[in-house]
């Protein structure tokens, strides 16, 4: 393995014209701006007709399609499809849905520019060099993945099969030895090329040319130099950019809530329900939709061809801010949210505000989800995790009871020496769509009332 990231960037037009690959890359290099450090750009950008991407899930490693836990921020996707979609979504203008469903990073959707990619569904094949499709290709000894450019009229990303073992694990734990690589992280890096970014000279950035030692997991989260790069191409996110904040089902269709919608002439984009063999990736669209509430709400009936994926709104215009953020949408299911923390924990005798948080999704498929707590009470102390069917906010034990009765005692546990604990909470069968509220009581002899309470976590159980 060489020390540089083996990401090949082939100039598809030049290659078809018969130029040697080396000459093509050299010709590109002559067009790049002279920079001694930081991000570099190719000089192209994707216009609003090239915001779609599709995935041909022909990944052959079992590790590439091992994840069967549904993610509410990426509806309908599992395995390689989910991992790649998350890698692309990291470049979005704002969090994709909640942005919090990846345990290896704080937020998915960190670009803060006027760029957003639209997931247009599964593809039935690799497409051509301008098809905006991500897929696998037979192996290469040194190259892991590459992006075909120039991007003005589209791109294509290919992952080499052997000897690399592509992993889709959401927790970032790679399996199958030293040739294991993180599909999500490498997809994030490669999509940066599809946006118009070359390699960066800043160590630690996602677009840096050096090969990471963690199998690409660190590439999942774009950093300050990457953000500066995409903002240089598409502009800093505009205050007037179209924005989707949420949606709700009402009789006859769905109401989209947001801002910046056109009064009379919006395009609504939906993801295709099935593999779009022969399609050019154009979203399922509803044209000429008016808005109400001063451009803050739209009513639309999703077309029959729409399926789980992304929802977008485009108003008339060709500027990047005329297209909204990509918002997760499933026409067949109410909006299922990831866990949500709420309320404030009591400040313990150690001066730390006691906290409870979630670290994995509450999926019926996996049978459990993970919570973590911090109290600051050193030496180990008893604690109880309890839950209830509703929220409340009542003074209790010098803190606040945030879970309404009737209360269930879910686990009795011992905090570790540092006053922390990781909890695995079972998900019983038949809980999909049910919401429960969790809080932790802990013993704190040096505090008022001799105990404390954390904040709480709202959990809606997922498939």
LUMLUMLO-357333 format. One record per residue (C-alpha): x, y, z; residue in one letter. Coordinates in Angstrom, 2 decimals. Layout:
N
+---------+---------+---------+------+
!      px !      py !      pz ! rest !
+---------+---------+---------+------+
!       X !       Y !       Z !    A !
...
+---------+---------+---------+------+
% end
This chain:
463
+---------+---------+---------+------+
!      px !      py !      pz ! rest !
+---------+---------+---------+------+
!    0.00 !    0.00 !    0.00 !    X !
!    1.30 !    3.44 !   -0.86 !    X !
!    1.31 !    6.32 !    1.64 !    X !
!   -1.06 !    8.49 !   -0.33 !    X !
!   -4.78 !    7.84 !   -0.51 !    X !
!   -5.07 !    5.83 !   -3.74 !    X !
!   -7.99 !    7.79 !   -5.12 !    X !
!   -7.75 !    7.86 !   -8.91 !    X !
!   -9.41 !   10.83 !  -10.61 !    X !
!   -9.80 !    9.89 !  -14.28 !    X !
!  -10.72 !   12.59 !  -16.79 !    X !
!  -13.41 !   10.73 !  -18.66 !    X !
!  -13.65 !   13.08 !  -21.64 !    X !
!   -9.89 !   13.14 !  -22.17 !    X !
!   -9.63 !    9.36 !  -21.91 !    X !
!  -12.39 !    8.87 !  -24.48 !    X !
!  -10.53 !   11.24 !  -26.76 !    X !
!   -7.50 !    8.95 !  -26.61 !    X !
!   -5.22 !   11.00 !  -24.36 !    X !
!   -3.02 !    8.95 !  -22.01 !    X !
!   -4.31 !    9.08 !  -18.45 !    X !
!   -1.11 !   10.67 !  -17.19 !    X !
!   -1.34 !   13.44 !  -19.74 !    X !
!   -4.97 !   14.03 !  -18.82 !    X !
!   -4.19 !   14.43 !  -15.12 !    X !
!   -1.24 !   16.69 !  -15.94 !    X !
!   -3.48 !   18.86 !  -18.09 !    X !
!   -5.86 !   19.19 !  -15.19 !    X !
!   -3.02 !   20.14 !  -12.87 !    X !
!   -2.09 !   23.04 !  -15.10 !    X !
!   -5.59 !   24.48 !  -14.62 !    X !
!   -5.57 !   24.34 !  -10.82 !    X !
!   -5.04 !   27.52 !   -8.80 !    X !
!   -1.63 !   27.88 !   -7.21 !    X !
!   -2.02 !   27.14 !   -3.48 !    X !
!    0.66 !   25.94 !   -1.13 !    X !
!   -1.74 !   24.72 !    1.54 !    X !
!   -5.41 !   24.12 !    2.25 !    X !
!   -8.23 !   22.99 !   -0.03 !    X !
!   -7.93 !   22.98 !   -3.80 !    X !
!  -10.70 !   22.99 !   -6.41 !    X !
!  -11.04 !   21.70 !   -9.97 !    X !
!  -12.84 !   24.84 !  -11.21 !    X !
!  -16.21 !   23.13 !  -11.86 !    X !
!  -19.38 !   22.91 !   -9.79 !    X !
!  -22.64 !   20.98 !   -9.99 !    X !
!  -25.62 !   23.05 !  -11.10 !    X !
!  -29.18 !   22.39 !   -9.94 !    X !
!  -29.70 !   19.78 !  -12.69 !    X !
!  -26.84 !   17.68 !  -11.26 !    X !
!  -27.82 !   17.41 !   -7.59 !    X !
!  -29.10 !   13.83 !   -7.85 !    X !
!  -27.16 !   10.69 !   -7.00 !    X !
!  -28.00 !    7.00 !   -7.11 !    X !
!  -26.46 !    3.81 !   -5.78 !    X !
!  -26.07 !    0.49 !   -7.57 !    X !
!  -25.68 !   -1.84 !   -4.63 !    X !
!  -23.53 !   -4.51 !   -6.25 !    X !
!  -21.10 !   -4.62 !   -3.31 !    X !
!  -19.99 !   -8.21 !   -2.93 !    X !
!  -18.46 !   -8.29 !    0.57 !    X !
!  -20.87 !   -9.57 !    3.24 !    X !
!  -19.45 !   -6.86 !    5.49 !    X !
!  -20.71 !   -4.20 !    3.06 !    X !
!  -24.36 !   -5.18 !    3.61 !    X !
!  -24.34 !   -6.47 !    7.18 !    X !
!  -26.25 !   -3.60 !    8.82 !    X !
!  -29.97 !   -4.31 !    9.13 !    X !
!  -30.83 !   -1.52 !   11.58 !    X !
!  -33.21 !    1.04 !   10.09 !    X !
!  -32.22 !    4.70 !   10.44 !    X !
!  -35.07 !    7.26 !   10.60 !    X !
!  -32.83 !    9.92 !    9.04 !    X !
!  -32.31 !    7.68 !    5.97 !    X !
!  -35.65 !    5.91 !    5.44 !    X !
!  -35.76 !    2.71 !    3.43 !    X !
!  -31.98 !    2.21 !    3.33 !    X !
!  -29.87 !   -0.56 !    4.86 !    X !
!  -26.37 !   -1.92 !    4.32 !    X !
!  -24.13 !   -0.30 !    1.70 !    X !
!  -26.96 !    1.94 !    0.51 !    X !
!  -27.31 !    3.48 !    3.98 !    X !
!  -23.55 !    3.87 !    4.52 !    X !
!  -22.99 !    5.62 !    1.19 !    X !
!  -26.03 !    7.87 !    1.57 !    X !
!  -24.72 !    9.00 !    4.97 !    X !
!  -21.31 !    9.74 !    3.47 !    X !
!  -22.90 !   11.94 !    0.80 !    X !
!  -25.27 !   13.66 !    3.25 !    X !
!  -22.36 !   14.86 !    5.40 !    X !
!  -21.72 !   17.56 !    2.77 !    X !
!  -25.28 !   18.94 !    3.07 !    X !
!  -26.12 !   22.52 !    4.01 !    X !
!  -27.59 !   21.47 !    7.37 !    X !
!  -28.24 !   18.31 !    9.39 !    X !
!  -29.96 !   15.55 !    7.42 !    X !
!  -33.10 !   15.08 !    9.50 !    X !
!  -31.91 !   15.09 !   13.11 !    X !
!  -28.29 !   14.65 !   11.96 !    X !
!  -27.63 !   12.63 !   15.10 !    X !
!  -28.01 !    9.00 !   14.11 !    X !
!  -24.34 !    8.22 !   13.48 !    X !
!  -22.50 !    7.12 !   16.65 !    X !
!  -19.08 !    8.10 !   15.24 !    X !
!  -19.79 !   11.82 !   14.73 !    X !
!  -21.75 !   14.63 !   16.32 !    X !
!  -23.82 !   15.50 !   13.27 !    X !
!  -24.41 !   14.39 !    9.67 !    X !
!  -24.77 !   17.45 !    7.44 !    X !
!  -21.91 !   19.85 !    8.12 !    X !
!  -21.31 !   21.66 !    4.82 !    X !
!  -23.02 !   24.96 !    5.77 !    X !
!  -22.94 !   25.99 !    2.09 !    X !
!  -25.68 !   26.29 !   -0.55 !    X !
!  -25.13 !   22.71 !   -1.71 !    X !
!  -27.40 !   19.74 !   -1.02 !    X !
!  -27.44 !   16.35 !   -2.74 !    X !
!  -30.69 !   14.54 !   -3.53 !    X !
!  -30.89 !   10.74 !   -3.20 !    X !
!  -32.82 !    9.73 !   -6.32 !    X !
!  -33.03 !    6.00 !   -5.50 !    X !
!  -31.34 !    2.76 !   -6.42 !    X !
!  -29.84 !    2.29 !   -9.86 !    X !
!  -30.05 !   -0.90 !  -11.91 !    X !
!  -26.48 !   -0.71 !  -13.19 !    X !
!  -23.26 !    1.32 !  -13.09 !    X !
!  -24.37 !    3.90 !  -15.65 !    X !
!  -21.99 !    5.93 !  -17.76 !    X !
!  -19.29 !    8.33 !  -16.61 !    X !
!  -21.84 !   11.14 !  -16.22 !    X !
!  -24.60 !    9.09 !  -14.56 !    X !
!  -24.06 !   10.22 !  -10.92 !    X !
!  -24.04 !    6.58 !   -9.76 !    X !
!  -21.91 !    4.98 !   -7.02 !    X !
!  -21.06 !    1.27 !   -7.33 !    X !
!  -18.37 !   -1.42 !   -7.10 !    X !
!  -15.94 !   -2.50 !   -9.82 !    X !
!  -13.54 !   -5.52 !  -10.03 !    X !
!  -10.43 !   -5.19 !   -7.89 !    X !
!   -7.22 !   -3.20 !   -7.98 !    X !
!   -4.11 !   -3.89 !   -5.93 !    X !
!   -3.46 !   -0.27 !   -4.99 !    X !
!   -6.49 !    1.87 !   -5.83 !    X !
!   -9.45 !    1.76 !   -3.44 !    X !
!  -11.92 !    4.08 !   -5.13 !    X !
!  -12.04 !    6.81 !   -7.75 !    X !
!  -14.24 !    9.58 !   -9.08 !    X !
!  -14.61 !   10.22 !  -12.78 !    X !
!  -14.42 !   13.90 !  -13.69 !    X !
!  -14.92 !   16.62 !  -14.99 !    X !
!  -18.17 !   17.04 !  -13.09 !    X !
!  -19.98 !   19.77 !  -15.04 !    X !
!  -22.19 !   17.27 !  -16.83 !    X !
!  -22.07 !   14.56 !  -14.15 !    X !
!  -19.69 !   12.16 !  -12.45 !    X !
!  -19.35 !    8.50 !  -11.42 !    X !
!  -17.77 !    6.95 !   -8.31 !    X !
!  -16.41 !    3.39 !   -8.33 !    X !
!  -15.15 !    1.31 !   -5.38 !    X !
!  -12.65 !   -1.43 !   -6.20 !    X !
!  -13.64 !   -4.86 !   -4.98 !    X !
!  -10.42 !   -6.73 !   -4.09 !    X !
!   -8.38 !   -6.93 !   -1.98 !    X !
!  -10.38 !   -4.39 !    0.00 !    X !
!  -13.15 !   -5.48 !    2.35 !    X !
!  -15.81 !   -2.77 !    2.45 !    X !
!  -17.56 !   -2.38 !    5.82 !    X !
!  -20.93 !   -0.70 !    6.39 !    X !
!  -21.03 !   -0.89 !   10.21 !    X !
!  -22.64 !    2.30 !   11.62 !    X !
!  -20.53 !    2.07 !   14.78 !    X !
!  -17.32 !    2.23 !   12.74 !    X !
!  -15.97 !   -1.09 !   14.00 !    X !
!  -14.26 !   -2.68 !   11.00 !    X !
!  -13.98 !   -6.43 !   10.52 !    X !
!  -11.93 !   -8.76 !    8.29 !    X !
!   -8.40 !   -7.61 !    8.89 !    X !
!   -6.01 !   -4.96 !    7.59 !    X !
!   -7.75 !   -4.63 !    4.21 !    X !
!  -11.03 !   -3.59 !    5.84 !    X !
!  -12.15 !   -0.09 !    4.88 !    X !
!  -15.08 !    2.06 !    5.91 !    X !
!  -17.56 !    2.48 !    3.08 !    X !
!  -19.17 !    5.59 !    4.55 !    X !
!  -15.91 !    7.45 !    5.13 !    X !
!  -14.44 !    6.73 !    1.70 !    X !
!  -17.78 !    7.65 !    0.07 !    X !
!  -17.64 !   10.98 !    1.88 !    X !
!  -14.11 !   11.62 !    0.56 !    X !
!  -14.96 !   10.61 !   -2.99 !    X !
!  -18.12 !   12.69 !   -3.07 !    X !
!  -15.98 !   15.69 !   -2.18 !    X !
!  -14.29 !   15.17 !   -5.57 !    X !
!  -17.71 !   14.95 !   -7.23 !    X !
!  -18.50 !   18.37 !   -5.73 !    X !
!  -15.41 !   19.93 !   -7.30 !    X !
!  -12.77 !   19.52 !   -4.58 !    X !
!   -9.27 !   18.20 !   -5.17 !    X !
!   -7.07 !   16.87 !   -2.36 !    X !
!   -6.26 !   19.21 !    0.53 !    X !
!   -2.89 !   19.83 !    2.12 !    X !
!   -4.42 !   20.17 !    5.61 !    X !
!   -3.79 !   17.08 !    7.77 !    X !
!   -6.96 !   15.70 !    9.35 !    X !
!   -9.31 !   17.03 !    6.69 !    X !
!  -11.55 !   14.58 !    4.85 !    X !
!  -10.02 !   15.66 !    1.53 !    X !
!   -6.42 !   15.33 !    2.77 !    X !
!   -4.24 !   13.19 !    0.53 !    X !
!   -2.72 !   11.07 !    3.30 !    X !
!   -4.16 !    7.65 !    4.04 !    X !
!   -5.83 !    7.51 !    7.48 !    X !
!   -4.79 !    4.76 !    9.86 !    X !
!   -8.33 !    3.95 !   11.01 !    X !
!   -9.59 !    2.45 !    7.75 !    X !
!  -11.33 !    5.64 !    6.70 !    X !
!  -13.68 !    6.06 !    9.69 !    X !
!  -12.29 !    9.54 !   10.38 !    X !
!  -13.24 !   10.56 !    6.83 !    X !
!  -16.94 !   10.43 !    7.73 !    X !
!  -16.92 !   13.91 !    9.25 !    X !
!  -15.83 !   16.87 !    7.14 !    X !
!  -13.60 !   19.41 !    8.90 !    X !
!  -13.03 !   23.17 !    8.76 !    X !
!  -10.87 !   23.08 !    5.61 !    X !
!  -13.40 !   20.85 !    3.81 !    X !
!  -16.20 !   23.23 !    4.76 !    X !
!  -14.19 !   26.21 !    3.54 !    X !
!  -13.65 !   24.35 !    0.27 !    X !
!  -17.30 !   23.60 !   -0.45 !    X !
!  -18.29 !   27.12 !    0.61 !    X !
!  -15.77 !   28.54 !   -1.87 !    X !
!  -17.59 !   26.66 !   -4.66 !    X !
!  -21.25 !   26.99 !   -3.67 !    X !
!  -21.17 !   29.96 !   -1.30 !    X !
!  -21.82 !   30.21 !    2.43 !    X !
!  -25.36 !   29.04 !    3.22 !    X !
!  -27.68 !   31.93 !    2.41 !    X !
!  -30.26 !   33.23 !    4.86 !    X !
!  -32.73 !   33.13 !    1.94 !    X !
!  -32.03 !   29.50 !    0.98 !    X !
!  -35.17 !   27.35 !    0.74 !    X !
!  -35.51 !   25.25 !    3.87 !    X !
!  -37.58 !   22.21 !    4.85 !    X !
!  -38.02 !   21.94 !    8.62 !    X !
!  -40.54 !   19.11 !    8.92 !    X !
!  -43.63 !   17.53 !    7.39 !    X !
!  -46.89 !   16.05 !    8.58 !    X !
!  -49.51 !   13.80 !    7.02 !    X !
!  -52.96 !   15.28 !    6.64 !    X !
!  -55.99 !   13.97 !    4.70 !    X !
!  -55.16 !   13.75 !    1.01 !    X !
!  -51.41 !   14.21 !    1.24 !    X !
!  -48.58 !   15.78 !    3.17 !    X !
!  -47.97 !   19.27 !    4.51 !    X !
!  -44.35 !   20.42 !    4.16 !    X !
!  -43.24 !   23.01 !    6.71 !    X !
!  -40.30 !   25.35 !    6.16 !    X !
!  -39.36 !   28.73 !    4.74 !    X !
!  -38.46 !   30.47 !    1.50 !    X !
!  -41.07 !   28.68 !   -0.62 !    X !
!  -42.31 !   30.44 !   -3.77 !    X !
!  -45.91 !   31.76 !   -3.55 !    X !
!  -47.18 !   29.93 !   -6.65 !    X !
!  -44.58 !   27.81 !   -8.44 !    X !
!  -42.60 !   25.25 !   -6.42 !    X !
!  -41.18 !   21.94 !   -7.63 !    X !
!  -41.42 !   19.10 !   -5.10 !    X !
!  -38.84 !   16.32 !   -5.50 !    X !
!  -39.35 !   12.75 !   -4.26 !    X !
!  -37.06 !    9.71 !   -4.34 !    X !
!  -38.00 !    6.92 !   -6.74 !    X !
!  -39.77 !    3.97 !   -5.13 !    X !
!  -37.82 !    1.32 !   -7.07 !    X !
!  -34.59 !    0.83 !   -9.00 !    X !
!  -34.60 !    3.29 !  -11.87 !    X !
!  -33.03 !    1.20 !  -14.62 !    X !
!  -32.70 !    3.38 !  -17.69 !    X !
!  -33.50 !    6.55 !  -15.77 !    X !
!  -31.20 !    9.54 !  -15.79 !    X !
!  -31.70 !   10.07 !  -12.05 !    X !
!  -34.32 !   12.81 !  -12.40 !    X !
!  -36.42 !   12.86 !   -9.20 !    X !
!  -40.13 !   12.11 !   -9.15 !    X !
!  -41.49 !   15.63 !   -9.40 !    X !
!  -44.70 !   17.55 !   -8.78 !    X !
!  -44.60 !   20.89 !  -10.58 !    X !
!  -46.27 !   24.27 !  -10.03 !    X !
!  -47.21 !   23.78 !   -6.37 !    X !
!  -48.27 !   26.94 !   -4.47 !    X !
!  -47.37 !   27.70 !   -0.86 !    X !
!  -49.22 !   29.34 !    2.02 !    X !
!  -48.41 !   31.07 !    5.25 !    X !
!  -46.02 !   33.52 !    3.63 !    X !
!  -43.95 !   30.78 !    2.01 !    X !
!  -43.82 !   28.53 !    5.09 !    X !
!  -46.06 !   25.60 !    4.14 !    X !
!  -46.86 !   23.51 !    1.07 !    X !
!  -49.53 !   20.86 !    0.60 !    X !
!  -48.84 !   18.11 !   -1.93 !    X !
!  -50.05 !   14.59 !   -2.69 !    X !
!  -46.99 !   12.32 !   -3.17 !    X !
!  -47.05 !   10.64 !   -6.62 !    X !
!  -47.46 !    6.86 !   -6.89 !    X !
!  -43.83 !    6.45 !   -7.97 !    X !
!  -42.43 !    8.17 !   -4.86 !    X !
!  -40.80 !    6.05 !   -2.19 !    X !
!  -38.71 !    6.33 !    0.97 !    X !
!  -35.74 !    8.64 !    0.56 !    X !
!  -35.30 !   12.38 !    0.27 !    X !
!  -37.74 !   15.26 !   -0.09 !    X !
!  -36.70 !   18.58 !   -1.65 !    X !
!  -38.35 !   21.83 !   -2.72 !    X !
!  -37.09 !   23.98 !   -5.58 !    X !
!  -38.39 !   27.45 !   -6.29 !    X !
!  -37.91 !   29.20 !   -9.67 !    X !
!  -34.33 !   30.26 !  -10.25 !    X !
!  -30.90 !   28.82 !  -10.97 !    X !
!  -29.00 !   29.89 !   -7.88 !    X !
!  -27.85 !   27.23 !   -5.37 !    X !
!  -30.07 !   28.72 !   -2.65 !    X !
!  -33.17 !   28.10 !   -4.82 !    X !
!  -33.00 !   24.40 !   -3.86 !    X !
!  -33.82 !   23.31 !   -0.31 !    X !
!  -31.98 !   21.02 !    2.02 !    X !
!  -32.61 !   17.29 !    1.57 !    X !
!  -35.10 !   16.10 !    4.18 !    X !
!  -35.76 !   12.41 !    4.98 !    X !
!  -39.22 !   11.34 !    3.84 !    X !
!  -41.25 !    8.13 !    3.70 !    X !
!  -44.67 !    8.38 !    1.98 !    X !
!  -45.70 !    5.08 !    3.57 !    X !
!  -44.92 !    5.89 !    7.20 !    X !
!  -45.27 !    8.72 !    9.72 !    X !
!  -42.08 !   10.57 !   10.54 !    X !
!  -40.25 !    8.33 !   13.02 !    X !
!  -37.74 !   10.39 !   14.97 !    X !
!  -34.44 !    9.28 !   16.49 !    X !
!  -34.13 !    9.54 !   20.30 !    X !
!  -34.36 !   13.04 !   21.76 !    X !
!  -32.83 !   14.28 !   25.01 !    X !
!  -34.83 !   16.81 !   27.02 !    X !
!  -34.82 !   18.54 !   30.38 !    X !
!  -31.89 !   19.17 !   32.72 !    X !
!  -30.28 !   16.81 !   35.19 !    X !
!  -29.56 !   17.74 !   38.78 !    X !
!  -26.08 !   19.12 !   39.52 !    X !
!  -24.42 !   16.39 !   41.58 !    X !
!  -22.24 !   16.93 !   44.66 !    X !
!  -19.25 !   16.69 !   42.29 !    X !
!  -20.45 !   19.86 !   40.54 !    X !
!  -21.42 !   17.99 !   37.35 !    X !
!  -24.84 !   18.21 !   35.74 !    X !
!  -25.97 !   14.60 !   35.58 !    X !
!  -26.71 !   13.50 !   32.04 !    X !
!  -28.31 !   10.62 !   30.16 !    X !
!  -27.81 !   10.23 !   26.41 !    X !
!  -28.29 !    7.63 !   23.67 !    X !
!  -25.52 !    6.10 !   21.57 !    X !
!  -27.42 !    3.70 !   19.28 !    X !
!  -30.83 !    3.56 !   17.66 !    X !
!  -33.74 !    1.76 !   19.39 !    X !
!  -34.34 !   -0.88 !   16.73 !    X !
!  -36.58 !   -3.92 !   17.00 !    X !
!  -34.31 !   -5.63 !   14.43 !    X !
!  -31.30 !   -5.48 !   16.74 !    X !
!  -33.35 !   -6.10 !   19.87 !    X !
!  -31.74 !   -3.39 !   22.02 !    X !
!  -30.37 !    0.14 !   22.12 !    X !
!  -27.60 !    1.79 !   24.11 !    X !
!  -27.66 !    4.60 !   26.66 !    X !
!  -24.81 !    6.24 !   28.54 !    X !
!  -24.86 !    8.31 !   31.74 !    X !
!  -22.48 !   10.67 !   33.57 !    X !
!  -22.91 !   11.72 !   37.21 !    X !
!  -19.38 !   12.55 !   38.43 !    X !
!  -19.90 !   10.56 !   41.64 !    X !
!  -16.61 !    8.67 !   41.91 !    X !
!  -16.15 !    5.31 !   43.56 !    X !
!  -19.22 !    3.59 !   42.17 !    X !
!  -22.77 !    4.03 !   43.41 !    X !
!  -26.19 !    2.39 !   42.85 !    X !
!  -28.49 !    3.70 !   40.12 !    X !
!  -31.87 !    2.86 !   38.60 !    X !
!  -32.99 !    3.39 !   35.01 !    X !
!  -36.75 !    3.93 !   34.87 !    X !
!  -39.26 !    4.82 !   32.16 !    X !
!  -42.82 !    5.97 !   31.63 !    X !
!  -45.38 !    6.56 !   28.86 !    X !
!  -45.33 !   10.39 !   28.84 !    X !
!  -43.30 !   13.48 !   29.69 !    X !
!  -43.72 !   15.54 !   32.80 !    X !
!  -41.78 !   18.17 !   34.74 !    X !
!  -42.17 !   17.96 !   38.52 !    X !
!  -39.79 !   18.94 !   41.36 !    X !
!  -38.29 !   15.81 !   42.91 !    X !
!  -35.23 !   14.97 !   45.04 !    X !
!  -33.80 !   18.44 !   44.52 !    X !
!  -34.01 !   17.97 !   40.77 !    X !
!  -36.77 !   17.39 !   38.23 !    X !
!  -38.83 !   14.30 !   37.51 !    X !
!  -39.16 !   14.30 !   33.73 !    X !
!  -41.02 !   11.00 !   33.21 !    X !
!  -44.72 !   10.65 !   33.97 !    X !
!  -46.28 !    7.79 !   35.92 !    X !
!  -46.88 !    4.90 !   35.83 !    X !
!  -43.13 !    4.33 !   36.11 !    X !
!  -41.35 !    1.09 !   35.20 !    X !
!  -38.05 !    0.07 !   36.77 !    X !
!  -36.05 !   -1.00 !   33.72 !    X !
!  -32.60 !   -1.70 !   35.19 !    X !
!  -30.88 !   -1.64 !   38.57 !    X !
!  -27.18 !   -1.04 !   38.06 !    X !
!  -23.91 !    0.04 !   39.62 !    X !
!  -22.13 !    3.07 !   38.22 !    X !
!  -18.40 !    2.59 !   37.63 !    X !
!  -15.58 !    4.23 !   39.62 !    X !
!  -15.92 !    7.44 !   37.60 !    X !
!  -19.67 !    7.70 !   38.05 !    X !
!  -20.53 !    6.62 !   34.50 !    X !
!  -22.30 !    3.64 !   32.95 !    X !
!  -23.17 !    2.21 !   29.55 !    X !
!  -26.58 !    0.56 !   29.46 !    X !
!  -28.01 !   -1.88 !   26.94 !    X !
!  -31.80 !   -1.62 !   26.97 !    X !
!  -33.86 !   -4.46 !   25.41 !    X !
!  -36.44 !   -3.66 !   22.72 !    X !
!  -39.36 !   -6.09 !   23.07 !    X !
!  -41.13 !   -7.38 !   19.96 !    X !
!  -44.06 !   -5.36 !   18.71 !    X !
!  -42.75 !   -1.98 !   19.92 !    X !
!  -42.33 !   -0.31 !   16.50 !    X !
!  -43.80 !    3.20 !   16.66 !    X !
!  -44.25 !    3.14 !   20.45 !    X !
!  -42.67 !    6.02 !   22.41 !    X !
!  -41.20 !    5.70 !   25.92 !    X !
!  -39.39 !    8.19 !   28.15 !    X !
!  -36.27 !    7.23 !   30.18 !    X !
!  -34.53 !    8.83 !   33.16 !    X !
!  -31.85 !    7.70 !   35.66 !    X !
!  -31.91 !    7.98 !   39.46 !    X !
!  -28.54 !    7.66 !   41.24 !    X !
!  -27.35 !    7.71 !   44.83 !    X !
!  -25.39 !   10.85 !   45.83 !    X !
!  -24.86 !   10.79 !   49.64 !    X !
!  -23.14 !   14.22 !   49.75 !    X !
!  -25.99 !   16.05 !   48.01 !    X !
!  -29.34 !   17.30 !   49.19 !    X !
!  -31.87 !   14.43 !   49.40 !    X !
!  -28.92 !   11.96 !   49.11 !    X !
!  -29.61 !   11.25 !   45.44 !    X !
!  -29.95 !   12.80 !   42.02 !    X !
!  -31.75 !   12.61 !   38.70 !    X !
!  -30.42 !   12.95 !   35.17 !    X !
!  -32.10 !   14.60 !   32.21 !    X !
!  -34.39 !   12.32 !   30.16 !    X !
!  -34.43 !   10.63 !   26.74 !    X !
!  -37.50 !   10.28 !   24.52 !    X !
!  -37.35 !    7.02 !   22.54 !    X !
!  -39.58 !    6.03 !   19.62 !    X !
!  -38.92 !    2.41 !   18.70 !    X !
!  -37.90 !    1.74 !   15.11 !    X !
!  -38.19 !   -1.29 !   12.80 !    X !
+---------+---------+---------+------+
% end
